[in-house]
Amino acid sequence: MSDVEIRTRLAPSPTGAPHVGTAYQALFGYVWARKNGGKFVLRIEDTDRERSSAESERAIIDSLGWLGIKWDEGPDIGGPYGPYRQSERLEIYHRHVEKLVAEGHAYPCFCSRERLERVRKERQKSGAGSGYDRKCRNIPPEEAGKRVENGEEFTVRMKVPLEGTCRFTDFLRGEIKKDWSSIDDQVILKADGYPTYHLAVVVDDHLMKISHVIRGEEWINSVPKHILLYRFFGWKPPVFCHLPLLRNKDRSKLSKRKNPVSLEWYRRTGILPEALLNFLGLMGWHPADDEEKFSVEEMVEKFRLEDVSLGGPVFDLDKLKWLNGRYIREDLTTEQLMNRLEEWALNRDNFTRILETCKGRMTTLSDWGRLTPHFFTEDIEYRKEDLLLDGLDETGTCEVLQVVLWELERLTPFDKDTIYRMFRKLSDRTGIKLKKLTAPLYVAVSGKTVSTPLFDTMEILGSDVTRMRIRKAMERLGGLSGKRLKKLEKEYERSNVTGRGLD
């Protein structure tokens, strides 16, 4: 591809806290572009109208900026192939969907959600799989067009071949095959007029001239749908390169239940951005000299995409901290370390917020040290008996803490007043008095039964650190079994507590 400009992209969805896996994919895409003198593009995939938020987009941009990953084109700086926010590209997608329908590669589907759910259950029961039964696929185009004109609600589905095999090449894995019969007629345009991921990603990658799609291996099964769309449009597909998944120590997919996954958690707990990038580089690649400590610039110099290892990389938090320690000791002068500490937590704004939470409990200035350690460390020790909710055993307490976690995950903004209202409503719904409900939370967040005001403390620590501490407290209590967690989640979704939220 020497005659083609290397263009890579990062395309996160702004539907929550920026994930460490996003940074992992960003690093490899960024390094490959820089290695080849190409361009690295940031595109925001915000077509999930219910879950996407401007706040999450800002967090993504801020976190990538903290890491030092710079893009050449994006929603904040523009570029020749914008807009770089999918919600601003709807006209482009509609035009391409209309072309597919007109050429017989896609069709309107008028099936209701209720029918689709009923068909899904019936097909599962009969062993026919859970896919769509293609009821609307053979409606004559004239009839379908009239129903659309009459205002009947519809989605648009692509026509997937009923037989044969899709073959495509992954840069790291070689040829991959998948039978078309195992692939559903994918919805490409939703009833609200927004495209699904599969259509938007293909149209955007082509129009933005992306040469290499570097992303996680969880997307491999989606490639046949994308290949088919490229074929329908008459476009040449990009090079597909699927990175190995980050994994927990037990080899399961990296998840928040077993590891912190939010970039903001690493930032707030004092991990240096250069150390985190170095660590993520080691998740899929090693330089030839096997030196484990290297800068992004050194990675660019030595990197070859074909050298990415397919062995499932284990996300070892202890190794990250070891590497972070090397950067602190080997790369930072005392003055530089002082500057990093000030930027991290010892700045006047943060000190002021902390001081406001504890000055009412101070009798001497030295009380500052006793009242504030939980703001500056992750090494929180828990006594199991202090974590128990009055009247409940370990499992019962964990169940309550898990519901609190689910509530906190959806809470925006994450400030003391919003947190208080959430706990107040949870107290009313569960019948657990607020003082009793929050007692184990003081310990989970600070390690003490009496500490700085809970909701102020949670706001200062932030959502990610707060939730990780609650998870650690649950681990101290023994946690919940997978079976019990699944049952609790079903009960939770059915309940008025948060199936629709506490609003």
Secondary structure, DSSP 8 states (H G I E B T S, - for coil): -TTS--EEEE----SSS-BHHHHHHHHHHHHHHHHTT-EEEE-B----TTT--HHHHHHHHHHHHHHT---SBBTTTB-TT---BGGG-HHHHHHHHHHHHHTTSEEEE---HHHHHHHHHHHHHHTS-SS---TTTTS-HHHHHHHHHTT---EEEE---SSSEEEEEETTTEEEEEEGGGS---EEE-TTS-B-HHHHHHHHHHHTT--EEEEEGGGGGGHHHHHHHHHHHT----EEEEE---B-TTSSB--TTTS--BHHHHHHTT--HHHHHHHHHHTT---TT--S---HHHHHHH--GGG---S--B--HHHHHHHHHHHHHHH--HHHHHHHHHHHT-SHHHHHHHHHHHGGG-SSTTHHHHH-GGGS-S-----HHHHS-TT--HHHHHHHHHHHHHHHHT-SS-SHHHHHHHHHHHHHHHT--HHHHHHHHHHHHHSSSS-S-HHHHHHHH-HHHHHHHHHHHHHHTT---HHHHHHHHHHHHHSTTTSS---
